[in-house]
C-alpha cells in the first residue's frame, strides 16, 4: 500500500468508526469466514480462549500444532542480580550489552562478569513500563563502535519514547558523542506502552516500534497520521526520514511513519530473507504476529482479536475489515511477547529459520516454525525455569541469549547439551 492508499484509508476511518458499533453486533460469520478444518495434529494451546466467540480468518491463524525440540537444551546462567533487564545485544567478541530498566547500560563478559554501568546514558523516566529499553549495534559497529538505544525520555508535560546514539569507548566504560536522533510525538503524561524495539534492516535503515500509550484518550492516535503513537517508524542512522517512506510529502503526516495501527510492539526481528516481523502485545486474547509491509495498517484499535483486560469488548472493534491487515498468527490466551530472534546458527540445526519470542505471561521461550508465511508449529521452552523472558538474541557463537524480567534478573546462555 503506497502513499495514496494509506491516505485514502485514513480518510475513511471516520465513516468506519460511525458504523463500527453496528458491525460489532453482527454475527461473527458476517465478518470473517469460518476457517477450514484444522490440520490433523494436537494444538499446543488447549486452554479456554478469552474471546471464544471470535473465529480466525483462516486455518492455522491460531492454536498451531505442538512441536518438540529433539535436542536436549541446556541453560547456563551467566549473570544474576540484574535489575529489571530489558534487552540483551551480543557484541562481536562474545560479550553482551544489557540494559536495565532504571537507566543502566552494562557490558557482561562471555564468562559472566558484570561490568559497572556505562557512563553517558541520558536520564530516563522509569515509572511504570518506562525506562532504558532496547539497545542495538550500528551496522558498522566494527569500525564506528556506535550503539543505539531507546528510552522513555522525561519531557515537559510527561514523556515519550526517544532514540539516542553514542560511541562506546574502547574500554567500554563510557559513551561519547551522545545525541538523541528521534523523539516520538506527542509527549504524554503516562507510564505505559512505549513499544521500543530497535531493528536495523538490510537497507541500513533503523526501524523503531512505538506503542500507543494505552490510555483511552490517546489510544485512537494509533490511526492518526500526525502522531507517532502506535506506529513503526523508519529512520536513517542520523534520525532523518528516508525519502521513500510512504508518508513523505503528505500534508499533516509525520514522514517517519512506516506502518500504523499498532498497540504495543515489544518484539521485532528481520528474517533471513530481509522481511520485518513483529510480535505485538495485544488486548486480552489478542497478541499477534505480523509481517510488516510498507504503508500498511494493522488495525488497532479498530480491528483486533481479543478483549479489554477488564473483560469488556474493545470499543467499536471487529476482527476483520477490508483495508486492514490480518495477523499472520494470534494467541488467545496471550503470551505477553517481548523480544524476538530468527535463528540462523548451527548449534541447533532443527531450529534453522524458526522465530523465537520471549513470553512473559506464561514464563516461557516461544518457538514458532514458519512455512510459506504461516505458523505451522509452536513450542514453549524453559517453562520449568518459571521466569519472565524479556528478550532473546542470537550470539555470534550460535547460542541464544536471554534476559529475564524481574528485580533480580538473569542473563542466560541457551545451547544444546553435549
Helices and strands as residue ranges (DSSP letters): H 3-11, H 13-24, G 28-30, E 73-82, E 85-90, E 96-100, E 104-108, E 132-137, H 141-144, E 146-155, E 158-168, E 175-183, E 198-200, E 206-209, H 216-219, G 220-223, E 231-235, E 257-260, E 265-270, E 276-280, E 287-292, E 329-331, E 337-342, G 349-351, E 355-359, E 364-371, E 374-381, G 383-385, E 389-394, E 400-404, E 409-416
